[in-house]
């Protein structure tokens, strides 16, 4: 079992819709959770991180964390074509080991 | 401006050559990492360091070596490049304390012919 699991997609949403990206993790001792965006051929860019149960909002992005279910999600409101990228979920687990998921490919259709 | 730098950005080199990929950061971070990523594939951790004179191998078996003589500098060396080393190499850094978020450099795209 992988430490971090993501649906590889591809996920397609129309412009203006809400995109929902999901991630599960296996280490119950994990404390910090991260979402990165990676455009094709580029390096990952940190979007936001969360470490408390509940929601954390930053502009059009909302991260949601449910530690009991070991589940993290990222919502992108008013999706734009420029949001088309691969989104990586990352978890800082026990012992401060950092684990990345394989990423979900998102396409926003104009 | 605090940032993380990688050079060269692109490198095409012949089999058997020795190469060093440079990574420097001005973010004051203690931790540094090297990842390997093929196009459309997941990140693989190949080396990491928690500070000066500290280096560890990551999850992916790699024929490369690293050194950490200065806090801001974490070079990766391939003694004898092979076509199987063709990939993108990403350097990242993070603070020792806090949420431990990693910040990435722009990457080096290596092609071994």
Interface residues (C-beta under 8 A of the other chain):
Chain A: X32 X34 X40 X41 X42 X43 X44 X45 X46 X49 X51 X88 X90 X92 X96 X98 X100 X101 X102 X103
Chain B: X33 X39 X41 X42 X43 X45 X90 X94 X99 X100 X101 X102 X103 X104 X105 X106 X107
